[in-house]
């Protein structure tokens, strides 16, 4: 089977109801509605990530749509996923560019060069996974090999050995913990702002617990809107803080080109950001496995293509001024709730995102979000990232009575949280990097001579 193989049934076979498989679709009106729902699901995080790094949110939304179409094409429309802004880049981008936390990122080009480097590494990993996939030997399996072993694939085996759950859970948790100081130290310059951060994360908590249905799924976005309304009442209405300025929204055009940016290739930034590819691999691997379980389809043969699609989309995004992208758990959650796994609806969602990306008025509206409200949302998001790492441990029943697992998790957590930095001449490897490589190396070192 080649990299791009279209001999299988293409996505789009019409069906009217029940569970909708990846290669099926509802009638176009229903498919369009589902596409809108997936845009809403990805919207909050895809907009928040670029704001936290000083990127143009319009470019990020635009590139999420283009990236999703790239992913659809490379996977042959067989893997239902939406690609949005990745939070794994936030810490290293801030470290590489020296971003202060508000307004446009003055060193955006340096960050973009690193994102492209990460995309290249990610794509190369995808090609290796694709080339070593066991489907090449399915016609002549090794003597004594069970069918299940053939179906699982050698590629998945070595990736999971490199990054077992104790490692991936630790790396994901470190991302959230490493970012914790940003909203608390840099996004609350006054006492009023600190109280607004508290109002914001309490608002998100209330939505998460007491709402239902789609409102609950959009807890971050709804909580952000509620907190912004409170902020406007207290500032624009009562004069207690810096008021929200809506003049930019009024003056912005409905349609126009977003602010594209060119990359600058700095060796230090590239070496700092490129290792995020390992995090994206672990993330995408988990998402593909989750979708496989939900759909009842074996998506392991498409794992390499999924990595390549995500990597190429990240390269294209970085070359245009956008963030690195990744498959989104938010959209996987929507599929789990609706039992509709059609890849056709992600094409619709991608087209809608592209249209939004060409609306300066939309971008101006996003820029009116108060810094304190963004800080409160950031506290929630970074905390959820940290807990997502712990959830990987719980879901995979990681045994912390085993000293190897205990130390592989414990040491990198402190390295990442404390931003432990190692210098090699002019190059400095910061907290997320030292924690990521530390977890992998520690697991390998402490597994020598230990029976799996």
N, C-alpha and C positions, 0 to 999 in steps of 0.2 A: 504494500500500500504506500503510495507516495505521500508527500507532505500535504498536497492539496488534492483530495480525492472526492469527486462529486458523483460517484456511481451509486451511492446509497440514496434512499428516498429523501428528497429535499424537504426542508421545513415548509409547511404551508398546506398540508392535506386538510381539507375542510372537515370539521366535525361540529356538532351542535351543543354538546354538553358533557357532563361527567368529568372525569379526569382527562385533561388535555396534555398529551405527550409532547416532547420537544419538537417532533417533526409533524405536529398537527397544529391547527389554529381554529379559533372561533371565526364566525363571520366578521368581516372587516370592521363594522361599527363596534362590536364588542371587543375586538382586538385593539381598536384605537382607545377605548375606555380603559382597558387594562394597561395600555402603554402609558396613558396619563397617570394612572395610579403608581406605576413604577418610577415615573419622573418625580412624583411627589415623595416617594420613599427615599430616593437617592438625594433629593434636593438639599436637605439641611446639611448633611455631612460634606457634600461636594462643594457647597458654597463656603462652609465654615473653614475647611482646611486651607484654601488659598488666602482667606482673610488672616488666618493666624501666621501665614508666612509672608504676607505682603504682596501676594500675587493678585492679578486682575480676576475677579470672580467670573466675569463674562467669558474670558478665555478658558477658564477651567470648565465651565458648563459646556462651552462649545467643544472643547477637546474631549470631554466625557462622551458626548454624542459621537464624535468622529472615532474615538477609540473603541466604542462599543461596536460600531460598524466594522472596524478593522478586525476585532475579535470574532465577530459573526462570520466574516469572510474566511479567516484563517482556520477556524474550527469547522467550517462547512455547515454552519447553522445547527450544529449538533449539541452544543453546550449552552444551556440557557443561563446567561449572566449579563449583568450591567457593569460597566467599568466607570468608576468615579474616583474623585481625588483620594489619594492614599494618605492616611495620617502617619504612616511609618516614616515619611520624609520630613515631618515637621522639625524634629529635634536636630537632625543633621543639616537641614537647610538653614535653620537659624544659626547654628554653629558656624557653618561655612560662609554665610553672608553677613553675619553680625547684625541681623535684623533686631530692631529695638522693640517691636511689638505693636506698632500702630502706623497706619499710612502705607504708601507704596514702599516696596523693598528697594533701596538704592543700589544694592549689589545683586539684583535679580539675575543678571547674565551669568554670574559665577555659579549660582544655584542651578540654573538651567543646564549648564555644561555638566555638572555632576549628575543631574537627573538623566541626561542622555547617556552618560557612562553607565549608570545603573541599568537603564533599559537595554544597553548592548550586552552587559553581563547576563541579565535575565533572559534575553533572547538566545544567547549561546547555551545557557543551561537548558532551555527548551529544546534546542536542536539535539543536544546530547541525550536528553530524556527520550526524544522522539526516535533517535537512532538506536538506542538500546532497548526500546520497547520490545517485549517478548513476542509481539505479533509476527515478527520476522521469522520466528522459528515454530509458529503454530502448526505449519504443515508437517514438521518433523520434530515433535517434542522429544526431550530426552527420555530415555528408557526409565520407567518407574515414576515419571513426573505425573502427578494427578492433574485432571482438567482444571480444577480450581487454581492450581499453582500456575498453569499456563495463562489463565484468564487474568490473574492478578498482575502479572507483569514484573519483569526484573527491574524496570525503571522505578516503579513505586517502592520496591524493596530497598534499593540502595539509597533513595532519598529519605525514606523513613528511618533507615539506619543512621544516616548523617544527622538528621534532625528528628529524633523521637519526641513524643509529647512532652517529656520533662524539659527538653531544650526549647521547643517552639513555645510552650506556655511561659517559660521564663523570659524569652525574648519579647513576646507580646506584652507581658506585664511591665517589663523594663521601659518600653516606649512610653506608657502612661506615666510611670513614676518619674522618669527623666524630665518630663515636661511640666511636672507639678508646680515648679516655682514660677513659671512664666505668668500665669494669670494672677497669682497672688502677689508677686513682687513688681510686675511691670504693667498690670492692667487695672490697678486701683490706686491712682495717684492721690486721691482724697478720701476722707472718711465717708463722705456721701457715696462715693463709688464703691467702697467696700461693702456698705449696706446694700447697694443695688446688686452687687454680685450675689449676696445672700438671698435677696428677693428672687433673683433669677434662678438659682439652683433649687430653691424651695418651690418655685413655680413649675419647674420641670418635674420635680418629685411628685407634686400634686397631680399633674397630668398623667404621669406614669402609673400612679396607683388608683386614682379615682375616675379616670376616663375609660372608655371602651372602644373597640373597633379600630378604625383607621386613625382616629384622633390619638389613641394610645400609641399606635405605631409611629406617629409623627411627634412623639413626646418632645424631642429637642426643638423642632421647628415651632410647635404650638407654645411651648414654654418660653421660647425666645420672643415670640410675638406678644404674649401676655406681659412679660417683663418690660418690653419696649413701650407698651401702652402705659404701664405704671410709671416708667421713667419719664415719658412725655408729659404726663399729668403733673408729676412732681417738679419738673424743670420748666417746660414751656408754660405750664399752667400756674405753678406756685413759685417759680423762680428759685428753687433750692439747689440747682446745679447747672452745669453747662447744657443749654437747650439743644434739641435736635434741629438741625438746619435742613429744611426740605427744599431750599432753592435749587440745589443741584438736580433734584428730581424734576422739578418744574421746567428747568432749562434744557434737560437732556432730550435728545431725539428718540423717537420710538424705534427706529431702525438705523443701524450704522455699524461700521467695523469696530471690533473690540481692539484694545491696545495690545498688539502683538509685541514680542520682545525677542531679541537675538541672544543665543548662548555665548558665553565666554568660557573657554576651556582652561581651567586652572588645575594643575596636577594635584594640588593639595585638596581642593574641593571635590575633585573627581574621586580621589582615593577615600575621602571621608563619606561620600554619598553612595558610591557604587555598592558597598556591602549590604545596603538595604535590599538588594536583589534576593538575598537569602531569606529575609523576612517575607518578601512578596511570594517567594516559592512556597514557604510554609503556609502562608495565608491561602494562596490559590489551591494548594493541595487539599487543605481542609475543606474549602468550598466545593471543589469537584467531588470529593467523597460525600459531602452532605447532599449535593444534588443527585448523585448516583443513588443514594439510599432513598431519597424522596421519590424519584422517578422509576426506580426499579430497573434502570438501564445501566449497563456497564460502561462508564465513561472513561475508564482507565486508558483505553487506546487513544483517547484524545487529550491526555494529560500534557504531553509534549507540545501539542498544538495550542493548548490553552496558555502555557507559559510563553510560547512564541507570540501569540496574539497580544497578551498583556505587555510583553516586552517591547514589541513594535509600537503599540499604542503609546507607551511611555516615552519612547524615542520621539515620536511625532509630536506629542504634547510638549515635551521639553524643548523641541526645536521651534515651537511656536510661542512660547511664553507661558505654557500651562504647567500644572503640577504633574508629578508622577501619578499613575492610575493603578487601580487594582479592582478585582472582582468584589462586589458589594454584598455583605451579609444582609443588609437591609432588604435588598430585593429578593434574596433567597428566602427571607422570612415571609415576604408577601406571597411568594410561590407556595410555600408550605401552608399558608392560611387559605389560599384560593384553590389549590390543587390544579392550577393552570401553569404548565411548564413550557408553553409554546415559545420558541425563539423568535417567532414573527413579532410578538408584542414588544420585544426589545429593539427591533428595528424601528418600530413606531416611536418608542420612547427616545431613541437616539435622534431621530429626525426632529422631535419636539425640542430636545435639548439644544440642537444646532440652531433652531429658530430663536430660542431664548438667548443664545450666545451673541446674536446679532442685534440685541436690543440695549442700547446705552441707557435707556430709562430704567430698565431692569437692574443694570449694574449700579446706577446712581442710587436706586432704592436700597440696595444691599449695603452701600457705603454709609447710609444714614444710621445703621445699627450702632448704638452707643458702645464705647469701649468697655464700660463696666458690665454691660449686658453680655457682650462677647466674652468677657472674663468669666462671668458666672457660668455661661454655657461651656466654656473651656474646662472649668473645674469638673463639670459633669462628664464631659466627653473623655477627658484624660483619665478620670476615675474608672469609667466604663471600660476603657482600653486595658487598664491594669487588671480589672476583675475578669475581663475576657481571657487573659492569660491564665488566671487561677481556674477558670472554668475548663480550660483545656486539660489541666491536671485532673480535675474532678471527673470529667467525662471519660478520660482514659485511665482512670483509677491508678494514677501514679503513686507508687509506694514510697512514702517518705520515711519509712522505717529502714529503708535501704540507704546507707550513708552516701553511696554514689549519687543517688537522686537528690538527697538532702543538700549536698554540697554544690552540685551542678545548678541547683536553683538558688541557694542562699548567697553564694559568692557573687554571681553576676547581678543579682538584684541590688546589692549594695554598690557594685561598680557603676551600674547605670544610674541609680538614684543619686549617688554622690558625684556623678559626672567624672569618674576616674579616667584620667587622660595619660596616654603613653606617647612620648615624642620620639620620632625617628628623624633626626636632623631637623629640617624645616617642617616636616609633616607631623601633625598631631592627631592621634586617634582618640576621639572623645568617648563619653560614657556609653552611648548606645552601641558604638562600634566595639569597644572593649568588652561590653557585656555580651554582645552577639557572638564574637569570636571566642570569648572566654567560655561561654556555655558549651559551644561545639568542641573546643579543645579539651576542656575539663571532662566532658563526657567520654571523649575518645581516650584520654589519658587514664581515667579511672576505670575504663572498661577493659584495659589490657589484661589478658589472662582471666577475665571474669566471664563466665559462661552466660550467654544471653538468655 
